[in-house]
Amino acid sequence: MTDTLIAPTAADAPSTGAARLARRMERGAAFLGADVAIMAGAMSWVSERHLVAAMSNAGGFGVIACGAMTPELLDAEIAGTKALTTRAFGVNLITMHPQLTDLIAVCARHGVGHVVLAGGLPPKGSLEAIKASGAKVICFAPTLALAKKLIRSGVDALVIEGMEAGGHIGPVSTSVLAQEMLPEIADQVPVFVAGGIGRGEAIAGYLDMGAAGVQLGTRFVCATESIAHANFKKAFIRASARDAVASVQIDPRLPVIPVRALKNAGSELFTAKQREVAQSLDEGAVAMAEAQLQIEHYWAGALRRAVIDGDVEHGSVMAGQSVGMVTKEEPVADIIAALMTEAAEALDRRTR
Ligand SMILES: Cc1cc2nc3c(=O)[nH]c(=O)nc-3n(C[C@H](O)[C@H](O)[C@H](O)COP(=O)(O)O)c2cc1C
């Protein structure tokens, strides 16, 4: 009888790193309807049907980037994704899209289970409209106060994203947001941590801090299934962390949300665009909201130029600081497997 106290038995198995990881991901995975609590954050032009379906088919959670798509295009993209996977996936909508209500209706018609609202606080009625369709709403929480407000408004889950991330960014790092926010809100709704995650050890760390899961973007750009142009992928594979820099605001009267991208000649083009828009503001030719929309249209066009056309010199190569950890093109399933192994090994080491 005393043998059981010494010899490992099957009952000891749950204390392995893999079992600990599964336990820590259980809530997030159940919320997403996925095997693992890893979301591939929506990336305009990159997160279309192929990457999204590959992500969900590999056991993670893919999210379509609606970006500036019309309702008709979104309708086709959702239908195309459904043709490639029977697993759960989400749709990311930008709150300032002029046809947000119609886009929500398209998601509802397709029975999309999760809608992610990005680019600002949800406009009046949008949360209610999404929830009425039966879908879960996920929002980005830029500060603790806004996180609490969003929870009171009924969001089902939150993403906290640090300034290490690719694309539009806030001013605070992921590690600070996680320390400040997870202890206060992680027991109320599932919280997914994003920004600067390149390896599984970081995933294990954020799960230990109370995160329900994580969201990665940069790490999935060079997936074999990603339709990003070969030049775009090459630029990622060559780049190091310090090449991924935040855009600079040149005119204090025109607040622009910084965008993190690989530095190239396109950075100068953005400076010129800001001057042009600031001048239109001065001349009274456009109002502030319109000026900011013009800046967002500029980014959508510049990103398309790099992702689809492969012009990585003049287009915008949006990338996070984790880009240095992207070293080759590989299938989504291999990326997830590597992240899970690293996370499990990290949790395994916790016992020693
Ligand atoms: C090329 C690119 C495009 C992106 N486009 C969007 C977008 O359209 N909507 C959005 O909410 N986030 C967008 N993001 C942010 C990602 O969804 C994700 O939150 C971010 O990449 C996570 O940080 P990481 O890059 O450090 O992994 C984009 C990121 C990249 C790299």
The ligand as an ORCA input file, in Angstrom:
! r2SCAN-3c Opt
* xyz 0 1
  C      -0.894     43.210    -40.075
  C      -1.802     43.441    -38.883
  C      -3.103     43.911    -39.094
  C      -3.976     44.079    -38.006
  N      -5.273     44.485    -38.247
  C      -6.162     44.548    -37.214
  C      -7.538     44.840    -37.443
  O      -7.960     45.038    -38.575
  N      -8.382     44.885    -36.374
  C      -7.926     44.635    -35.090
  O      -8.733     44.682    -34.156
  N      -6.627     44.354    -34.843
  C      -5.737     44.290    -35.868
  N      -4.439     43.930    -35.619
  C      -4.054     43.517    -34.230
  C      -4.178     41.981    -34.065
  O      -5.517     41.566    -34.141
  C      -3.624     41.492    -32.718
  O      -4.389     41.990    -31.643
  C      -2.181     41.890    -32.518
  O      -1.451     41.559    -33.673
  C      -1.611     41.155    -31.295
  O      -0.307     41.546    -31.025
  P       0.989     40.856    -31.697
  O       1.071     41.389    -33.080
  O       2.102     41.339    -30.836
  O       0.795     39.364    -31.650
  C      -3.524     43.791    -36.689
  C      -2.209     43.352    -36.494
  C      -1.351     43.167    -37.561
  C       0.055     42.649    -37.304
*
